[in-house]
Amino acid sequence: MTPAAVAYILTGMRIAMGNAFVTIVTAEMIAAQAGLGYLILVSKNFGGTDLIFLGMIVLGILGLLTDRLFVAAIARYARRYHLQ
């Protein structure tokens, strides 16, 4: 692996992680019987606006935490490549 490409590879991994997160929630809305996506969809059908907002807030917090953990892992393990 060329050290010059490490920053681009890690950035691509962060973007892919976000896309995977969205895909999982979408799949829960389509075919699951449990999960946050399912909660949001069922709440929409039955008029549970409070649960819709709760699900969206929880998804946002989980996405932010996942991204921050990934950034921390990059900072810890990619230090030898001097990424800023």
N, C-alpha and C positions, 0 to 999 in steps of 0.2 A: 504494500500500500504506500503510495506516495504521500509524504507528510502534507504537501500542498493541497491534496484533495480531501483531507480529513474533515476540515470545516464544512465543506459542501456535503459530504456524506452524512455527517451528524445533523446538519440542517434538514436534509432530506428525510432522515429518520424521525425528526420531530414533526415534520409536516405529515408524514405517513401515519404516525401515531395519532394525530388529530383526525385524520380521515378514517382510521380504523375505529376510533371512538364513535364517530358519527354513524358509521356503518353498523356497529353493534346496536346502537339505540334504534336505528331505523329497522333493523331486523327484529328487534323486540316488538316494535309497533306492528309489524306485519304478521309474525307467526308465533310469538311467544305467549306463554300463559303467566309470566311473572317478569318483573324487572321494571325499571323506571320508564322505559318506553311504553310498556304495556299499561302502567299506571296513568301516564299522560293520555294515552288513547282512550282508555276506559272512562277516565274522568271527563274527557271531551264529550263522549257520547252521553254521559249522565249529568252534565252540567256542573261538574265539580271544579269550578274555577280555582278554588284555593289549592286543590291537589295538583292542578296543572302547573300553577306557579311554583308550588313546592318542588315538584319534579324538575322543573326547569332550573330552579336555583341549585338544587342538589347536583344536577348534571353540570352546571357551570362550575361549582366548587370542585367536583371530581376532576373535571377537565383541567382546571387551573392547578390543582395539586399534582396531577399526573405530569403536566408540563414542567412544573417547578422541580419535581423529583428527577425528571430527565435532565434538566439543566444542571442540577447539582451533580448528577452522575457524570455528565460531560465535564464539568469543572474538576471533578476529582480524578477521573480516569484518563482524560485527554490532556492533562497538564504538560506532558512531555512534548506535545506539539505546539505549545504556547498559543492556545486559542484564547481569544478575549471575548 
